[in-house]
Amino acid sequence: MYSGGYSLLELIPETGRTHQIRVHCAYIGYPLAGDDLYGGSTEHIKRHALHCGELTFTEPLTGEPVTLVSGIPEDMRKLFPAIRGI
């Protein structure tokens, strides 16, 4: 999705390396909004526009998968006013 100079991406990291998404996006010329350490602008959001929307892990006692889901925070949704349903 694209709106007002921002692109909404779904990224799935292959490892848990620190800053992996931030560094890779900046490297290809598309730093995260709000990430001034890696070249992103803080003009429209004052923090990294990076959000974990879904996390799945194995519950250690039962061995069952657990999935947690979290919607996009309001300050990030404001970056995409033309896009409904995010």
Rosetta blueprint (number, residue, H / E / L):
1 M L
2 Y E
3 S E
4 G L
5 G L
6 Y E
7 S E
8 L L
9 L L
10 E L
11 L L
12 I L
13 P L
14 E L
15 T L
16 G L
17 R L
18 T L
19 H L
20 Q H
21 I H
22 R H
23 V H
24 H H
25 C H
26 A H
27 Y H
28 I L
29 G L
30 Y L
31 P L
32 L L
33 A L
34 G L
35 D L
36 D H
37 L H
38 Y H
39 G L
40 G L
41 S L
42 T L
43 E L
44 H L
45 I L
46 K L
47 R L
48 H L
49 A L
50 L L
51 H L
52 C L
53 G L
54 E E
55 L E
56 T E
57 F E
58 T E
59 E L
60 P L
61 L L
62 T L
63 G L
64 E L
65 P E
66 V E
67 T E
68 L E
69 V E
70 S L
71 G L
72 I L
73 P L
74 E H
75 D H
76 M H
77 R H
78 K L
79 L L
80 F L
81 P L
82 A L
83 I L
84 R L
85 G L
86 I L
